[in-house]
Amino acid sequence: MFTKLKPVFIIAGRELKDQFRDWRVLAPMAVLVLCFPILMNAFAQQSVDFLNRYNANLIIDRLVPFSILIIGFFPITVSLVVALEAFVGEKERGTIEPILSSPLEDWQIYFGKLLVGVATPLIASYLSFGLYMLLVIRRDLTLPSSLTIIQLILLTTAHAFLMVSAAIVISVQSTSVKAANLLASFIVIPVAILMQGEAGMLFWGNDNVLWWAVLGVTIVALLLIRLGLAHFQREYLLGREIDAVNLRWLWHTFWRNFLGGARSVPDWYRSVVGPSFKKIVPSIFALLLVATVSVLLSYMWVMKNMPAILESAPKDQIARFTQNLRETPDLKEIREKVSAPYLFLNNTRAVFVIFLAGVVSFSVLGVLAYMLNIALIGGLFGVVQLLGIPAWPLFIGGVLPHGIFEIPALIAGSAAMLYFGVSFVTPQTGRSFGEAGIELFADWCKIFVGIVVPLMAIAAVIETYITPHILINILN
Amino acid sequence: MIETHDLSKQFHDFWAVDGINLSVQAGQILALLGQNGAGKTTTVRMLTALLNPTRGWARVAGYDVVKNGRDVRASIGVLTEQHGLYTRMSANEYLEFFGQVYGLDPSHRTQRRDQLLEYFGLAEAAQRRIGEYSKGMRQKLALARAMMHDPGVLLLDEPTSAMDPESARLVRDEIARLKSSKRTLVLCSHNLTEVESLADQIAIIYRGRILKIGTLDQLKIDVLGTPEYEIKFAWDWDSSGLELPSGANLLSRTANSLKVRIERPQEINPILMNRLSSLSAPVMAFQEEPRSLEQVYLKVMSDAKGNTNVH
């Protein structure tokens, strides 16, 4: 094992030495490490003095951890420049070919670069943490609990892996350092938004919420590493394909994959959609399992936590809500509020949003969005039961008629999204990053157009014209 | 040691290399000649297992470039078009680093590094940063890197470019030594004099295809025709009594010289010499009209450009 890992450290060691000899890397790092904690400390002191006047204890408590989060973030952002040029910079300088011509494995070169890309900012971040905490102690401010400090260190480490692994993916796929730097906004902006979310969690959530943030960021970072490795091909790093951004070729590649040479709609379903559907069958089974677990968990959560909430809720509101559920709905009123096109657009949009969430997170956020959608069933079932209303008839009459079409459409659309994410981070031999992406997108489109859209259309018509009748009959 | 069959590489709809067949044995040097963009670098990259062939196959040092890429790379030394040197490192550190990359043990690494630096006259500058090196020094260091692990196959792109004559001679001597020690070498060069003096086989590539391949003599005959010889006499001598052997054609005659085209020089020249000797001809010189590789190359290229069938 060590023999296999040794080249990783050889590559990383050389890079690290190189970085520590470059004042353009060292100077901003030194400034950030030495000056930023002092500035943050002064800011924290002023803020505490100010907030003390208003007894804003929660904010005071969270100010130091928040500062630690920010202090850790800045060195990573600056050193991103180094990671961004890890491969493309060497390519521009002509130093990559001797390395690629060596007997090193792809993953050894990749991890060598990743390791040093992560090590430099982390060294700077940890030094900043240390200095800042020393200053906090000197100013008699309260340090966060050791658990929170561990969480923040882990979160910063996960951020470093997330940003550096994304930067290295960009570096492998870029044609020039300039292009890589321009693409850096695709890392900095989402991570800045993520940081805002985490800051929100820090102020309003409890300590456990940060663990979820650590887990989420780590999963996405690991998937990014996997993505980078899957698409790291010496050929594309040196070849000409990587330089070609050809919109015509993009469209033709997509269209060729989408149509698959079919001559008619039945032929398209038989020879194109069918094979694509076969590919997503394992994902369908996985999502069925996820659906079962989600429904059960949400049902159990509701049964455990809702009684206390219902107990404390105003009695008249509960009574009104229960009455509304028991009352026979007015069919005319329903038709005025919801129409088949409205339902159709709403549901297909949900599948599309799940896909978008999956694309930006290699399926992680997409699966979470799917889980939330499906979990509603279990949660609602539990609430109805708790209110003393017979849940089964309500669900059989109100959900099942259109659900027979809508739920499979949701599962198929989500499974196509899952397949897209999983395949994208799987090595695609003989295909470039772009080709693999286009082909997978075409696969998703086949499922969406060929299966999701028709099923959602049928479901919308049933939900508008049949479900209300069945529901009224049952309630009557 | 290097064998290819129908080796081809397509980038989108462009064939950078199209059906190249090579066979280079141990102790041989093959020179690839061609314009910039002819496909030499793509060929070398396929032989280095950096690019996968679109069609055909290649075996280097006994390994298939697609199936055993790692073994191929471990068995070859590559001097790339760009030097690929890390300018913040010293020559010592640089060779040490590549020694580690190629898995040489520490004592062997140091010994090999010092030996190469000494040979290429870089020992005194071994501690200096490469950024301070001249172009020639960089080229020598890059060559030392390619030879660091003592590979059986060397792929050298312009090995003496930017070198002063003395250093270039040093490198040529080293290439000759490598050849004599049964290494297989592929040389990409625009220096035709160098190719002439070093190569056993020469391949002229144009738009991804080999137009001509063979030894220098074969190419000269193939492209420029049978060789011409000039016989100079020490004084005016009546050569009309000389009967030329079959396969030798008279081109011109003066009072003190003859110009003949000879189809099979190895066979005919001794006969001709004998006849001249028997006639007591005052032969002062019997020499082949100089025909350079440059003439061969330019003729091949001009024919190729004029031939619309070549693509």
Interface residues (C-beta under 8 A of the other chain):
Chain A: P7 I10 I11 R14 K17 D18 R21 D22 R93 G94 T95 I96 E97 P98 I99 L100 S101 S102 P103 L104 E105 R234 E235 L238 G239 R240 E241 A244 W249 G430
Chain B: F11 H12 A16 R45 T48 L50 L51 N52 R70 D71 R73 A74 I76 V78 T80 E81 Q82 H83 G84 L85 Y86 R88 M89 E93 F97 F98 Q100 V101 Y102 G103 A142 R145
